[in-house]
């Protein structure tokens, strides 16, 4: 019987998108498996609120990379709770967490840096030097770090999971859009920010919405770009279709999945789309760009279509064609849900992650955290390994 793990997860971000929700779902899944999993986040953030509501939140200010108050809080927690795995997420917490761990000497935990994004980081030092292992959410993200000279054995790809339908999905919408029964809904879910592509999506869909009165567009989310979107919708060009474009905010997406004809993913970069997995689970086809981790997330389902990257007219045309198809039923829903449970459920993701954590802890105990595991006496255990042994 394996002993329960003690895990502390640091995240200084302020958002409430898929990354933050993934942390929460992972913590809940680990707790169900008998482990102690605590999330440390900034006061007042969405992540800390939901973590504290479940009794596993830790408030840390994370004011700067070398914030002494944060250093002391993290170090004290690591020491008092004999943490096995310290997970870091963003630049500030990765620096604070690494040095807090190092200050414990041989009693320090294994430090794992999670990376949910695909956009290339400006500084590679934290990934090379401030963690023992780097966990990416997709193979394409992992390959990107290997190409940037991170040792291949240090980077692990662990796809994230999505919770059961309706579980932990957030509040009901405060304003329910009035949408006729026979409407065809194009659904877009994501934080309102530039790399999610809401503004060019609006422009690309505008002529289609004018041409097809049955089409409705739902932009589910919140974020810094919302005022820009509202100003764009106030433009006279959107006057006749404004009533068919809805912005319900952040809320439970399940009612919208149940009515959507298609989910469109207009992101310029997508490391691994949880929205795509959720959409497929509900039998809603996915249309997005053929980029990043999106092909990896949806190729197994064969339900939807990926278009050439960043060509919004093609993306919008394809989404509209899917939305207007005569039969909205998914012909292969049973298989899709079976694969989801096997590969992409929260439980499956937690099991994968726990196996990796236990492997990393065993490496630490053997004194081989920073050693290439493929470097073996007598030859090369991997085609990428360059032996330093002399013949």
C-alpha positions as a Markdown table, in Angstrom:
| # | Residue | x | y | z |
|---|---|---|---|---|
| 1 | Unk | 0.0 | 0.0 | 0.0 |
| 2 | Unk | 1.5 | 3.3 | -1.1 |
| 3 | Unk | 1.7 | 6.0 | 1.6 |
| 4 | Unk | -0.5 | 9.1 | 0.9 |
| 5 | Unk | 1.3 | 12.0 | -0.7 |
| 6 | Unk | 1.6 | 15.6 | 0.6 |
| 7 | Unk | 1.4 | 18.1 | -2.3 |
| 8 | Unk | 1.6 | 21.9 | -2.3 |
| 9 | Unk | 0.6 | 23.7 | -5.5 |
| 10 | Unk | 1.6 | 27.3 | -6.0 |
| 11 | Unk | -0.1 | 29.6 | -8.5 |
| 12 | Unk | 0.2 | 33.4 | -8.4 |
| 13 | Unk | -2.1 | 34.0 | -11.4 |
| 14 | Unk | -5.2 | 36.1 | -11.1 |
| 15 | Unk | -7.5 | 34.5 | -13.7 |
| 16 | Unk | -10.3 | 32.0 | -13.5 |
| 17 | Unk | -9.9 | 30.1 | -16.8 |
| 18 | Unk | -9.1 | 26.5 | -17.6 |
| 19 | Unk | -5.7 | 26.5 | -15.9 |
| 20 | Unk | -7.1 | 27.6 | -12.5 |
| 21 | Unk | -10.1 | 25.2 | -12.7 |
| 22 | Unk | -7.7 | 22.4 | -13.6 |
| 23 | Unk | -5.7 | 23.0 | -10.4 |
| 24 | Unk | -8.9 | 22.8 | -8.4 |
| 25 | Unk | -10.1 | 19.6 | -10.0 |
| 26 | Unk | -6.7 | 18.0 | -9.6 |
| 27 | Unk | -6.7 | 18.9 | -5.9 |
| 28 | Unk | -10.2 | 17.4 | -5.4 |
| 29 | Unk | -9.2 | 14.2 | -7.3 |
| 30 | Unk | -6.1 | 13.7 | -5.2 |
| 31 | Unk | -8.0 | 14.3 | -2.0 |
| 32 | Unk | -10.5 | 11.6 | -3.0 |
| 33 | Unk | -7.5 | 9.3 | -3.5 |
| 34 | Unk | -6.5 | 9.9 | 0.1 |
| 35 | Unk | -3.7 | 12.5 | -0.4 |
| 36 | Unk | -3.2 | 15.9 | 1.1 |
| 37 | Unk | -3.3 | 18.5 | -1.7 |
| 38 | Unk | -3.2 | 22.2 | -0.8 |
| 39 | Unk | -3.3 | 25.2 | -3.3 |
| 40 | Unk | -1.4 | 28.4 | -2.4 |
| 41 | Unk | -2.7 | 31.4 | -4.3 |
| 42 | Unk | -3.0 | 35.2 | -3.9 |
| 43 | Unk | -5.6 | 36.7 | -1.6 |
| 44 | Unk | -8.9 | 37.7 | -3.4 |
| 45 | Unk | -8.3 | 35.5 | -6.4 |
| 46 | Unk | -10.8 | 33.0 | -7.8 |
| 47 | Unk | -8.4 | 30.2 | -7.3 |
| 48 | Unk | -8.0 | 30.9 | -3.6 |
| 49 | Unk | -11.7 | 31.3 | -3.0 |
| 50 | Unk | -12.6 | 28.0 | -4.5 |
| 51 | Unk | -9.7 | 26.2 | -2.8 |
| 52 | Unk | -10.7 | 27.7 | 0.6 |
| 53 | Unk | -14.3 | 26.7 | 0.0 |
| 54 | Unk | -13.1 | 23.1 | 0.0 |
| 55 | Unk | -10.7 | 23.5 | 2.9 |
| 56 | Unk | -7.4 | 23.2 | 1.0 |
| 57 | Unk | -6.5 | 26.9 | 0.3 |
| 58 | Unk | -3.4 | 28.7 | 1.6 |
| 59 | Unk | -3.1 | 32.5 | 1.2 |
| 60 | Unk | 0.3 | 33.7 | -0.1 |
| 61 | Unk | 0.9 | 37.3 | -1.2 |
| 62 | Unk | 3.3 | 36.5 | -4.1 |
| 63 | Unk | 4.2 | 40.2 | -4.5 |
| 64 | Unk | 7.5 | 39.6 | -6.4 |
| 65 | Unk | 10.0 | 36.9 | -7.3 |
| 66 | Unk | 11.9 | 37.5 | -4.0 |
| 67 | Unk | 9.1 | 38.3 | -1.7 |
| 68 | Unk | 10.4 | 37.3 | 1.8 |
| 69 | Unk | 6.9 | 37.0 | 3.3 |
| 70 | Unk | 5.9 | 34.5 | 0.6 |
| 71 | Unk | 9.2 | 32.7 | 1.0 |
| 72 | Unk | 8.6 | 32.2 | 4.7 |
| 73 | Unk | 5.0 | 31.1 | 4.4 |
| 74 | Unk | 5.9 | 28.5 | 1.7 |
| 75 | Unk | 9.0 | 27.3 | 3.5 |
| 76 | Unk | 7.2 | 26.9 | 6.8 |
| 77 | Unk | 4.4 | 24.9 | 5.1 |
| 78 | Unk | 6.9 | 22.6 | 3.3 |
| 79 | Unk | 8.7 | 21.9 | 6.6 |
| 80 | Unk | 5.7 | 21.5 | 8.8 |
| 81 | Unk | 3.7 | 19.2 | 6.5 |
| 82 | Unk | 6.6 | 17.2 | 5.1 |
| 83 | Unk | 5.6 | 18.0 | 1.5 |
| 84 | Unk | 6.6 | 15.4 | -1.1 |
| 85 | Unk | 5.8 | 17.3 | -4.2 |
| 86 | Unk | 5.9 | 21.1 | -4.7 |
| 87 | Unk | 4.1 | 22.2 | -7.9 |
| 88 | Unk | 4.8 | 25.6 | -9.3 |
| 89 | Unk | 2.9 | 27.3 | -12.2 |
| 90 | Unk | 3.9 | 30.9 | -12.9 |
| 91 | Unk | 7.1 | 33.0 | -12.8 |
| 92 | Unk | 6.8 | 34.5 | -9.3 |
| 93 | Unk | 5.7 | 31.3 | -7.6 |
| 94 | Unk | 8.3 | 29.2 | -9.5 |
| 95 | Unk | 11.1 | 31.4 | -8.1 |
| 96 | Unk | 9.7 | 31.7 | -4.6 |
| 97 | Unk | 8.9 | 28.0 | -4.4 |
| 98 | Unk | 12.3 | 26.8 | -5.8 |
| 99 | Unk | 14.3 | 28.7 | -3.3 |
| 100 | Unk | 12.0 | 27.8 | -0.4 |
| 101 | Unk | 12.5 | 24.2 | -1.3 |
| 102 | Unk | 16.2 | 24.5 | -1.7 |
| 103 | Unk | 16.5 | 26.1 | 1.8 |
| 104 | Unk | 15.4 | 22.7 | 3.3 |
| 105 | Unk | 18.4 | 20.9 | 1.9 |
| 106 | Unk | 18.0 | 17.1 | 1.8 |
| 107 | Unk | 14.5 | 17.4 | 3.3 |
| 108 | Unk | 13.3 | 19.3 | 0.3 |
| 109 | Unk | 10.4 | 18.1 | -1.9 |
| 110 | Unk | 10.6 | 17.3 | -5.6 |
| 111 | Unk | 9.8 | 20.5 | -7.5 |
| 112 | Unk | 7.5 | 20.1 | -10.5 |
| 113 | Unk | 6.7 | 23.0 | -12.8 |
| 114 | Unk | 3.4 | 22.8 | -14.6 |
| 115 | Unk | 3.0 | 24.5 | -18.0 |
| 116 | Unk | -0.5 | 24.8 | -19.4 |
| 117 | Unk | 0.3 | 27.4 | -22.1 |
| 118 | Unk | 1.8 | 27.0 | -25.5 |
| 119 | Unk | 3.1 | 30.5 | -26.0 |
| 120 | Unk | 6.9 | 30.5 | -25.7 |
| 121 | Unk | 8.1 | 31.9 | -22.4 |
| 122 | Unk | 10.4 | 35.0 | -22.4 |
| 123 | Unk | 12.8 | 33.5 | -19.9 |
| 124 | Unk | 13.9 | 29.9 | -20.0 |
| 125 | Unk | 16.0 | 30.0 | -16.7 |
| 126 | Unk | 13.0 | 28.9 | -14.5 |
| 127 | Unk | 12.4 | 25.9 | -16.7 |
| 128 | Unk | 16.1 | 24.9 | -16.9 |
| 129 | Unk | 17.1 | 25.6 | -13.3 |
| 130 | Unk | 14.1 | 26.2 | -11.0 |
| 131 | Unk | 12.5 | 22.8 | -11.1 |
| 132 | Unk | 13.3 | 19.1 | -11.2 |
| 133 | Unk | 10.8 | 18.3 | -13.8 |
| 134 | Unk | 8.6 | 20.2 | -16.3 |
| 135 | Unk | 5.1 | 18.9 | -17.0 |
| 136 | Unk | 3.5 | 20.0 | -20.2 |
| 137 | Unk | -0.2 | 19.4 | -21.1 |
| 138 | Unk | 0.4 | 18.0 | -24.6 |
| 139 | Unk | 3.1 | 16.4 | -26.7 |
| 140 | Unk | 3.4 | 19.4 | -28.9 |
| 141 | Unk | 4.1 | 21.6 | -25.8 |
| 142 | Unk | 6.7 | 19.1 | -24.6 |
| 143 | Unk | 8.5 | 19.1 | -28.0 |
| 144 | Unk | 8.6 | 22.9 | -27.9 |
| 145 | Unk | 10.6 | 22.8 | -24.7 |
| 146 | Unk | 12.9 | 20.1 | -26.0 |
| 147 | Unk | 13.6 | 22.3 | -29.0 |
| 148 | Unk | 14.5 | 25.1 | -26.6 |
| 149 | Unk | 17.3 | 22.9 | -25.1 |
| 150 | Unk | 15.4 | 21.5 | -22.1 |
| 151 | Unk | 16.7 | 17.9 | -21.6 |
| 152 | Unk | 14.1 | 15.5 | -23.1 |
| 153 | Unk | 14.0 | 13.4 | -20.0 |
| 154 | Unk | 13.2 | 16.4 | -17.8 |
| 155 | Unk | 9.9 | 17.2 | -19.7 |
| 156 | Unk | 6.9 | 15.1 | -19.3 |
| 157 | Unk | 3.5 | 15.4 | -21.2 |
| 158 | Unk | 0.5 | 14.7 | -19.0 |
| 159 | Unk | -2.9 | 15.6 | -20.6 |
| 160 | Unk | -5.2 | 17.2 | -18.1 |
| 161 | Unk | -8.7 | 15.8 | -17.4 |
| 162 | Unk | -12.2 | 17.3 | -17.3 |
| 163 | Unk | -14.7 | 16.7 | -14.5 |
| 164 | Unk | -18.0 | 14.8 | -14.7 |
| 165 | Unk | -20.7 | 16.7 | -16.6 |
| 166 | Unk | -22.1 | 19.4 | -14.3 |
| 167 | Unk | -19.6 | 18.8 | -11.5 |
| 168 | Unk | -17.9 | 22.0 | -10.3 |
| 169 | Unk | -19.0 | 23.9 | -13.3 |
| 170 | Unk | -19.8 | 27.2 | -11.6 |
| 171 | Unk | -23.0 | 29.1 | -11.0 |
| 172 | Unk | -26.0 | 29.3 | -13.3 |
| 173 | Unk | -26.0 | 32.4 | -15.6 |
| 174 | Unk | -27.4 | 35.5 | -13.9 |
| 175 | Unk | -29.1 | 36.4 | -17.2 |
| 176 | Unk | -30.3 | 33.5 | -19.4 |
| 177 | Unk | -30.2 | 34.5 | -23.1 |
| 178 | Unk | -33.6 | 34.4 | -24.8 |
| 179 | Unk | -33.0 | 32.0 | -27.7 |
| 180 | Unk | -35.8 | 30.5 | -29.8 |
| 181 | Unk | -36.3 | 26.7 | -29.6 |
| 182 | Unk | -35.2 | 26.2 | -33.3 |
| 183 | Unk | -32.1 | 28.4 | -33.1 |
| 184 | Unk | -28.7 | 27.0 | -34.2 |
| 185 | Unk | -26.2 | 28.1 | -31.5 |
| 186 | Unk | -22.5 | 28.6 | -32.2 |
| 187 | Unk | -20.7 | 28.4 | -28.8 |
| 188 | Unk | -17.4 | 30.0 | -27.9 |
| 189 | Unk | -16.0 | 29.6 | -24.4 |
| 190 | Unk | -12.9 | 31.3 | -23.1 |
| 191 | Unk | -11.4 | 34.2 | -21.2 |
| 192 | Unk | -11.9 | 37.5 | -23.1 |
| 193 | Unk | -8.3 | 38.1 | -24.1 |
| 194 | Unk | -6.6 | 38.7 | -27.5 |
| 195 | Unk | -5.1 | 35.2 | -28.0 |
| 196 | Unk | -8.6 | 33.6 | -27.7 |
| 197 | Unk | -9.7 | 35.3 | -30.9 |
| 198 | Unk | -13.1 | 36.6 | -29.9 |
| 199 | Unk | -12.9 | 39.9 | -31.9 |
| 200 | Unk | -11.8 | 38.4 | -35.3 |
| 201 | Unk | -14.4 | 35.6 | -34.7 |
| 202 | Unk | -17.1 | 38.3 | -34.4 |
| 203 | Unk | -16.0 | 39.9 | -37.6 |
| 204 | Unk | -15.8 | 36.6 | -39.4 |
| 205 | Unk | -19.2 | 35.5 | -38.3 |
| 206 | Unk | -21.0 | 38.8 | -38.9 |
| 207 | Unk | -22.0 | 38.2 | -42.5 |
| 208 | Unk | -23.1 | 34.7 | -41.8 |
| 209 | Unk | -25.3 | 35.9 | -38.9 |
| 210 | Unk | -26.9 | 38.5 | -41.3 |
| 211 | Unk | -27.5 | 35.8 | -43.9 |
| 212 | Unk | -28.9 | 33.1 | -41.6 |
| 213 | Unk | -31.5 | 34.4 | -39.0 |
| 214 | Unk | -31.5 | 31.1 | -37.2 |
| 215 | Unk | -27.9 | 31.5 | -36.1 |
| 216 | Unk | -27.1 | 32.7 | -32.6 |
| 217 | Unk | -23.6 | 33.2 | -31.1 |
| 218 | Unk | -22.8 | 32.7 | -27.4 |
| 219 | Unk | -19.5 | 34.1 | -26.1 |
| 220 | Unk | -19.2 | 32.5 | -22.7 |
| 221 | Unk | -16.5 | 34.1 | -20.5 |
| 222 | Unk | -15.2 | 37.2 | -18.9 |
| 223 | Unk | -11.9 | 39.0 | -19.1 |
| 224 | Unk | -10.0 | 42.2 | -19.9 |
| 225 | Unk | -11.2 | 42.3 | -23.5 |
| 226 | Unk | -14.9 | 42.5 | -22.6 |
| 227 | Unk | -15.2 | 46.3 | -23.0 |
| 228 | Unk | -13.6 | 46.0 | -26.5 |
| 229 | Unk | -16.1 | 43.4 | -27.5 |
| 230 | Unk | -19.0 | 45.4 | -26.2 |
| 231 | Unk | -17.8 | 48.5 | -28.1 |
| 232 | Unk | -17.4 | 46.4 | -31.3 |
| 233 | Unk | -21.0 | 45.1 | -30.8 |
| 234 | Unk | -22.2 | 48.7 | -30.4 |
| 235 | Unk | -21.0 | 49.5 | -34.0 |
| 236 | Unk | -23.9 | 50.0 | -36.4 |
| 237 | Unk | -22.6 | 47.2 | -38.6 |
| 238 | Unk | -23.8 | 44.8 | -35.8 |
| 239 | Unk | -27.2 | 46.5 | -35.3 |
| 240 | Unk | -29.5 | 44.0 | -37.0 |
| 241 | Unk | -27.8 | 41.0 | -35.4 |
| 242 | Unk | -26.9 | 42.3 | -32.0 |
| 243 | Unk | -29.9 | 40.5 | -30.4 |
| 244 | Unk | -28.5 | 37.2 | -31.5 |
| 245 | Unk | -25.0 | 37.6 | -29.9 |
| 246 | Unk | -25.0 | 36.8 | -26.2 |
| 247 | Unk | -22.4 | 37.4 | -23.5 |
| 248 | Unk | -23.7 | 35.6 | -20.3 |
| 249 | Unk | -20.4 | 35.9 | -18.5 |
| 250 | Unk | -18.7 | 33.1 | -16.6 |
| 251 | Unk | -21.2 | 30.5 | -15.6 |
| 252 | Unk | -22.0 | 26.8 | -15.8 |
| 253 | Unk | -21.5 | 25.9 | -19.5 |
| 254 | Unk | -23.5 | 22.6 | -19.4 |
| 255 | Unk | -26.8 | 24.2 | -20.3 |
| 256 | Unk | -25.1 | 25.9 | -23.3 |
| 257 | Unk | -23.4 | 22.6 | -24.4 |
| 258 | Unk | -26.8 | 20.9 | -24.3 |
| 259 | Unk | -28.2 | 23.4 | -26.9 |
| 260 | Unk | -25.2 | 24.2 | -29.0 |
| 261 | Unk | -24.9 | 23.0 | -32.6 |
| 262 | Unk | -21.1 | 23.6 | -32.7 |
| 263 | Unk | -18.3 | 24.8 | -30.5 |
| 264 | Unk | -15.8 | 27.0 | -32.2 |
| 265 | Unk | -12.2 | 27.4 | -30.8 |
| 266 | Unk | -10.7 | 30.5 | -32.3 |
| 267 | Unk | -7.6 | 30.6 | -30.1 |
| 268 | Unk | -4.3 | 31.6 | -31.8 |
| 269 | Unk | -2.6 | 29.2 | -29.5 |
| 270 | Unk | -4.0 | 26.3 | -27.6 |
| 271 | Unk | -1.8 | 23.9 | -25.7 |
| 272 | Unk | -4.5 | 21.3 | -24.9 |
| 273 | Unk | -8.2 | 22.3 | -25.1 |
| 274 | Unk | -10.4 | 21.2 | -22.1 |
| 275 | Unk | -13.3 | 23.0 | -23.8 |
| 276 | Unk | -12.9 | 20.7 | -26.8 |
| 277 | Unk | -13.0 | 17.6 | -24.6 |
| 278 | Unk | -16.1 | 18.9 | -22.8 |
| 279 | Unk | -17.8 | 19.8 | -26.0 |
| 280 | Unk | -17.2 | 16.4 | -27.5 |
| 281 | Unk | -18.5 | 14.7 | -24.3 |
| 282 | Unk | -21.8 | 16.4 | -24.9 |
| 283 | Unk | -21.9 | 15.4 | -28.5 |
| 284 | Unk | -21.2 | 18.9 | -29.9 |
| 285 | Unk | -18.7 | 19.0 | -32.8 |
| 286 | Unk | -15.6 | 21.1 | -32.5 |
| 287 | Unk | -14.3 | 23.5 | -35.1 |
| 288 | Unk | -10.9 | 25.1 | -34.6 |
| 289 | Unk | -7.5 | 25.8 | -36.0 |
| 290 | Unk | -5.1 | 23.0 | -36.8 |
| 291 | Unk | -2.5 | 24.2 | -34.3 |
| 292 | Unk | -0.9 | 23.5 | -31.0 |
| 293 | Unk | -2.4 | 20.7 | -28.9 |
| 294 | Unk | -5.8 | 20.9 | -30.5 |
| 295 | Unk | -5.3 | 18.1 | -33.0 |
| 296 | Unk | -4.1 | 15.9 | -30.1 |
| 297 | Unk | -7.2 | 16.8 | -28.1 |
| 298 | Unk | -9.8 | 16.1 | -30.8 |
| 299 | Unk | -8.3 | 13.7 | -33.5 |
| 300 | Unk | -9.6 | 10.6 | -31.7 |
| 301 | Unk | -13.2 | 11.7 | -31.8 |
| 302 | Unk | -13.6 | 12.3 | -35.5 |
| 303 | Unk | -16.4 | 14.8 | -34.7 |
| 304 | Unk | -15.7 | 18.2 | -36.0 |
| 305 | Unk | -13.1 | 19.8 | -38.2 |
| 306 | Unk | -9.8 | 21.6 | -38.0 |
| 307 | Unk | -9.0 | 24.3 | -40.5 |
| 308 | Unk | -5.8 | 26.0 | -41.6 |
| 309 | Unk | -4.3 | 28.1 | -38.7 |
| 310 | Unk | -5.6 | 31.7 | -38.3 |
| 311 | Unk | -7.7 | 31.9 | -41.4 |
| 312 | Unk | -10.9 | 33.2 | -39.7 |
| 313 | Unk | -13.1 | 33.3 | -42.9 |
| 314 | Unk | -12.5 | 29.5 | -43.3 |
| 315 | Unk | -13.0 | 28.8 | -39.6 |
| 316 | Unk | -16.3 | 30.7 | -39.6 |
| 317 | Unk | -17.6 | 29.2 | -42.8 |
| 318 | Unk | -16.8 | 25.7 | -41.4 |
| 319 | Unk | -18.5 | 26.4 | -38.1 |
| 320 | Unk | -21.6 | 27.8 | -39.8 |
| 321 | Unk | -21.8 | 24.7 | -42.0 |
| 322 | Unk | -21.7 | 22.5 | -38.9 |
| 323 | Unk | -24.3 | 24.6 | -37.1 |
| 324 | Unk | -26.7 | 24.4 | -40.0 |
| 325 | Unk | -26.5 | 20.6 | -40.6 |
| 326 | Unk | -29.9 | 19.0 | -40.7 |
| 327 | Unk | -29.3 | 16.4 | -37.9 |
| 328 | Unk | -27.7 | 17.7 | -34.8 |
| 329 | Unk | -27.3 | 14.3 | -33.1 |
| 330 | Unk | -23.8 | 12.9 | -32.6 |
| 331 | Unk | -23.7 | 9.4 | -34.3 |
| 332 | Unk | -20.9 | 8.1 | -32.2 |
| 333 | Unk | -21.6 | 9.6 | -28.7 |
| 334 | Unk | -21.2 | 6.3 | -26.8 |
| 335 | Unk | -17.7 | 5.7 | -28.2 |
| 336 | Unk | -16.7 | 9.3 | -27.5 |
| 337 | Unk | -17.8 | 9.1 | -23.9 |
| 338 | Unk | -16.1 | 5.7 | -23.4 |
| 339 | Unk | -12.8 | 7.1 | -24.7 |
| 340 | Unk | -13.3 | 10.2 | -22.5 |
| 341 | Unk | -13.6 | 8.1 | -19.3 |
| 342 | Unk | -10.6 | 6.0 | -20.3 |
| 343 | Unk | -8.2 | 8.9 | -21.2 |
| 344 | Unk | -9.5 | 12.3 | -20.2 |
| 345 | Unk | -11.6 | 12.0 | -17.0 |
| 346 | Unk | -10.3 | 13.8 | -13.9 |
| 347 | Unk | -9.7 | 10.4 | -12.3 |
| 348 | Unk | -7.6 | 9.2 | -15.3 |
| 349 | Unk | -5.6 | 12.4 | -15.2 |
| 350 | Unk | -5.0 | 12.1 | -11.4 |
| 351 | Unk | -3.9 | 8.5 | -11.8 |
| 352 | Unk | -1.4 | 9.5 | -14.5 |
| 353 | Unk | -0.1 | 12.4 | -12.4 |
| 354 | Unk | 0.2 | 10.3 | -9.2 |
| 355 | Unk | 2.2 | 7.6 | -11.0 |
| 356 | Unk | 4.6 | 10.3 | -12.3 |
| 357 | Unk | 4.9 | 11.9 | -8.8 |
| 358 | Unk | 5.8 | 8.6 | -7.2 |
| 359 | Unk | 8.4 | 7.9 | -9.9 |
| 360 | Unk | 9.9 | 11.4 | -9.3 |
| 361 | Unk | 10.0 | 10.8 | -5.5 |
| 362 | Unk | 11.8 | 7.4 | -6.1 |
| 363 | Unk | 14.3 | 9.2 | -8.3 |
| 364 | Unk | 15.0 | 11.7 | -5.5 |
| 365 | Unk | 15.4 | 9.0 | -2.9 |
| 366 | Unk | 17.9 | 7.3 | -5.2 |
| 367 | Unk | 19.8 | 10.5 | -5.6 |
| 368 | Unk | 19.2 | 10.7 | -9.3 |
| 369 | Unk | 16.9 | 13.7 | -9.7 |
| 370 | Unk | 19.2 | 15.5 | -12.1 |
| 371 | Unk | 20.6 | 12.4 | -13.8 |
| 372 | Unk | 19.5 | 11.4 | -17.3 |
| 373 | Unk | 17.7 | 8.0 | -16.6 |
| 374 | Unk | 18.6 | 6.8 | -20.1 |
| 375 | Unk | 22.4 | 7.2 | -19.4 |
| 376 | Unk | 23.4 | 3.6 | -18.6 |
| 377 | Unk | 26.8 | 2.1 | -18.2 |
| 378 | Unk | 27.7 | 0.2 | -21.3 |
| 379 | Unk | 25.8 | 2.1 | -23.9 |
| 380 | Unk | 23.0 | 4.4 | -24.8 |
| 381 | Unk | 19.5 | 3.7 | -23.5 |
| 382 | Unk | 17.9 | 6.3 | -25.8 |
| 383 | Unk | 18.8 | 7.5 | -29.3 |
| 384 | Unk | 19.0 | 11.1 | -28.1 |
| 385 | Unk | 21.6 | 10.3 | -25.4 |
| 386 | Unk | 25.2 | 11.3 | -26.2 |
| 387 | Unk | 27.4 | 9.1 | -24.0 |
| 388 | Unk | 30.2 | 10.8 | -22.1 |
| 389 | Unk | 31.8 | 7.4 | -21.4 |
| 390 | Unk | 35.2 | 6.7 | -22.9 |
| 391 | Unk | 35.7 | 3.3 | -24.7 |
